[in-house]
Amino acid sequence: MIPPSISFHAEKLLFLALFSFVTVVTSSDGTHLAVAQSSNNNNATMIPVNVGVVLDLETWVGQMGLSCINMSLSDLYSSNPSYKTRLVLNVRDSKRDEVTAAAAALDLIKNKHVQAIIGPQSSVQTDFLIHLGKKSHVPIISFSATSPSLSTIRRPYFIRAVQNDSSQVKAISAVVQAFCWKEAVLIYVDNEFGEGVIPFLIDALEEIDTRVPYRSLIPPSATDNQILLELYKLMTMQTRVFIVHMSPTLGSRLFAKAKEVGMMSKGYVWILTNGITDQLNLVDSSVVASSMQGVLGIKTYVPDTQNLDNFTVRWKIKFQQDNPSVLNPTLNIFGYWAYDNAWALAMVVEKMGAANFTFQMNASTDATDLDTIGISQNGKELLQELANTNFTGLAGNFSLVDGQLKSSAFQIVNINGNAARGIGFWTLENGLLRDLKSLHASKYSASNSNLKSVLWPGDSTSVPKGWEIPTTGKRLKILVPVKDGFNQFVKVTRDPSTNTSQVTGYCIDIFQAVIEKLPYVVAYDLIPFALPNGSSAGSYNDMIDQVFYQNYDAVVGDTTIIANRSLYVDFTLPYSATGGVMVVPYKDNKSKNAWVFLKPLTWDLWLTTGCFFAFIALVVWILEHQINEDFRGPAVHQVGTSFWFSFSTMIFAQRERVLSNLARFVVIVWVFVVLILTQSYTASLSSFLVVKNLQPTVTDVDQLLKSGEKVGYKYGSFVYGMLKQMKFDDSRLILYHSPRECDALLSNGSAKGGIAAAFDQVPYMKLVLSQYCNKYTMIPAFKTAGFGFVFPKGSPLVTDISRAILNVTEGPTMTEIENAWFTPKTNCLNSISSVSSNSLGLDSFWALFLIVGVVAVLALLIFMVTFIKRNWREVTSSSGSLWGKIVLLGRRFYQRDLNSHTLRKGRFKDRSMDDGGNEIVAVETLENTNFPPSPSSDSIQINDVLTNEQGTPSQEQGFPNRVDEGWLEIAINVEPCNVN
């Protein structure tokens, strides 16, 4: 079979390689002029038209179809001797092979220039031929490819002159609805023919609220044992309604085996699609009589006419003349459709008789090059004429709708004896009818009262209910391990008085939950893998060997999925956590050295914090230098004061007052940042000094290998082999049986006869940590696939149980089971720990530094703008160079801002108090003012107001004849007075 998913160009290569061989094989089929010749056989005006025929001539349908095609053309030309055209049949045998069929079609198109191809016979052969037809514009007309997957809408050069399989699904659902069956199992052949109708059938059943709990696929070449195995599975289900869609050959084998296992007895319901009922004559009559009694079927209805009866007689005589070895040949619906197909094609060709049936060929002479395939000049018109053709043929009305034969009525049949007895009909408009004479415009009906009486399997006349509790079927013998420790997973309790065992545990609960999710019932017995005295009979590998040797059907327990085991048995999907780990003790990694105070912060945070201390010191100095005496003086004093002020904010011990509003704003934001930093530092340092810093004693397997310490593993576990692969010596390996024993070994340590680490899978170590969580931690060590259930190779249960495991693990059931067997402790640490730093990093505080940086820069910008604006007139009036002006601004910045009210207030406050505190000193005016000196001899002239700290005249003395207006108000004389 050529899958549709293979691209057209990829398929070229295959056919190019096979073309030469196929040409030789197919050339023997020859060319046949239409059998019927008119009385004017020698008429030179007769137009031959090449038509290809690709059929499986080794099958009955192929032989019958070719015979009917020849008779159709003979009848047509005999009754219409004036026709100017004659179809020339170029017959090719596809030999039941998809590749041969496609290569034969390629030969017909390339070398015979056929205008149409009748065939191929099967749905699986048709797909590639459709591609060839589309490329060459040659219509592909099939009278037997019924699969709905071959859509005619997306394949314009494909004509399905046969009813689509999907047209019968409504009839099947009507029968199911009539008898109120709520579940039905689909049994179909595993190929394109079988799979094509299934989606449509499921949709039709869902519309009537009928569930499909299971779909059974039977390979086309299935052995009797495979069929029996699938039937045994069906027997374990509650559903007793089976819908069968497959070929007659495979169907006859299926029913023979169903009879053998007792599935044709009372209570069972079997419904056939028309894939078997339309060709019931091909089923061995002995099988029909012995193994198919009571089966219902859907059959394509063919009206019984005189023309059909006459043709049947003529065909039987003709076929026996041509094939004397065939006794009692029987026609079926495919022969009728083959006859009608050839008739329709011949009529259309005659209608187009004046046309020139030619091919447009490419220049290439490569007869096997698909890219140079010719194109029919009349293919499109031929399609259009076929779509408009309408006549009454052997099978009824021939009319194409969307490229396929219009659906007709179906007959409901019941097999009794050697034949199928009609019990009613189904039409799209009226539903179930007792006979077609009762056709009327009434509403749709799906009542079984419209059907005749039915004889059910087991010669029963009562309608089966469609389900029952299975009482037959094989009981699975399932082994479970016997364990000395870790009994939470599997625990076998033996009762000596009754010599019986009770099996419980985490794994058992999961298995039981999975079995409940299956769409069918599985009967099983849990058998402990134990000796007569109750002790374990061997390791897990020994249990798996029992399944491999087919002594038991499965193993349920804490069995790990590993590659070596999968060579002998099949595993389901894992139902537990995956991975192998090592459990190691905690150690208190509290630092004891003198530099522990540096650990709370990372180096980048320390560096950033120090830089910002210096930056804030610079910003405050710039903002305060002109107006604050605390930030003036010698350079060394200014630097020290600035840094002292900035760093003292850590303990909020700064003594200097901040006078500028801009500086105050910057300091407020900075103090907030410092507060957060100090609090965080204090908390982190406390954790280093007070709280235990628990870290694993071992961080990886390499460290254990280098140290030479001993390690442990659970008794009977595959981990022993894993440790040997890791290069651990036997002398360093110690086994344990239970969580308590594991704890004792880990507590002693390797130096005292214990172990430094215990290796096992995650589920086991979770159990250990659930009991000793404050002492140990898990470190990933190796990879595993988790726990799975064990079945023999090729067991059909594996897929279904794996799907059910997914349903269980994704739902709340899994959590409930885990909580029931592994009680979690609320005071446990995280079971999977990793070694990481506890220091605080810059990534936690960068936003704070960004905020304070933006605020500081913004304050500097505001200060610079106001400073330049205040001194702009003096700078612009200077005739110096640009550098000179910059220097002038620098000098102005370094001087006091005498206009600042903060400087004035701080300068004169209480400056006039003497040592006795009895007088107030009068302030005289400066010598170079117009104010007269005070007559008081006790007055003190303050001449250092306008001088700098070094005693040099200030720049304001550049105005000799007057005092700055801002100072007029303080240049006054104060008379002495007594202070009591």
Disulfide bonds with the S-S distance in Angstrom:
Cys773-Cys828 2.09
